[in-house]
Amino acid sequence: MNQSEQLRNKKQATRFIHAGAEPDPSTGAIMTPIYQTSTYVQTSPGQHQGYEYARSQNPTRTALETALAVIEEGNYGLAFSSGVAATDAVIKLLAPGDEVIAANDMYGGTYRLFTKVFQKFGIKFNYVDTTIADNITAALNSKTKLVWIETPTNPLMNITDIAAVASITKKAGAILCVDNTFASPYLQNPLNLGADIVMHSATKYLGGHSDVIQGALIMNDKALRDELYFIQKSCGAVPGPMDCFLVLRGIKTLHVRMRQHCENGRLIAHYLRKHPKVEKVYWCGFEDHPNHDIAKIQMKDFGGMMSFTLKDNSTEAAMKVLSSTKLFSLAESLGGVESLINHPASMTHASIPKEERIKNGLTDGLIRLSIGIEDAHDLIDDLNQAIG
Ligand SMILES: *Cc1c(COP(=O)(O)O)cnc(C)c1O
């Protein structure tokens, strides 16, 4: 039994810490070294130790890819130079004329990649509200090769029923890819619910310390893995060994960090909801959240991401809060140990046309929070003084 198979029977905390970590064969180093090399010496042409050239293979990346598979409960992992590079690789499975059904509420960079880069290569994207699984059935046709969902969504925290969508796509013979960045493998494992590919921006919770850009794909099917590996090495969007080392290290504390993100998230969501100046809080842990029942089934807890609007839903009022926090830093990104505050309309989601944004509920007054793992009461004090 190899290490990954042994870990499969272990509890999550054990898996996260030991995933991909085998003592280095040349020295016994307990941590996988950063193999900062571009090539590997062969004893005679074609005689090597499984490593030829670092775009194709690197031992630090191999350790990380093994870890990615273990933590997502899949058979194979592949690491990319960014989350969008991982998404890019999935779309390159398609050919001109193929169609994709994608969520109408997803990461702005994914939308930009689909509409501005791939549409002109003859791939058609149909955007639907995937929180209603029947919308996917209605949009399917014989050309649909891929269904792309994100849950919870960014930034409105909508929930899509992964198992329901997986059964629809399976019947249609299409691939289901789930962007699992917001939940992280601690909260949700889409492959176990029938998804074919899980995508992560490892930049966020997997790395966890706002110090690396990286992406990941995890899958069970060997043929699909081989196709995606071929794209990975042919297109070349691979992460460097230092970045792989950082994400490997991040994964070891993912469960501990996520528990705290969830606890702080719960306290802050309830605090905001009671605040007299707050109009609406978007957080899937509320019992009256439209898809709370599904969130409860497919997620272990509700995470540290949320958005809210003020009763004064003007851009000015939102801007005042955004520029008044002292602990929450005004920045794009999420999932790090430190708390961030963000204005989706002008920052993370600025690439989505305004009409499209407003139609989907992403108003100019919306404020997004990535709750870090500082003391929750200090965070609440900070929001309190900023909201006023
Ligand atoms: C950040 C993010 C991405 C893109 O990942 P990068 O690492 O920034 O390329 C994709 N999806 C979601 C949900 C994200 O938050």
The ligand as a Gaussian input file, in Angstrom:
#p B3LYP/6-31G(d) Opt

LIG

0 1
 C       -9.135000      33.730000      -6.915000
 C      -10.143000      32.831000      -7.530000
 C       -9.914000      32.229000      -8.775000
 C       -8.683000      32.523000      -9.614000
 O       -7.522000      32.056000      -9.001000
 P       -6.071000      32.778000      -9.165000
 O       -5.225000      31.957000      -8.262000
 O       -6.236000      34.181000      -8.716000
 O       -5.702000      32.678000     -10.590000
 C      -10.881000      31.370000      -9.257000
 N      -12.022000      31.126000      -8.563000
 C      -12.267000      31.687000      -7.368000
 C      -13.524000      31.369000      -6.663000
 C      -11.339000      32.559000      -6.814000
 O      -11.610000      33.130000      -5.640000

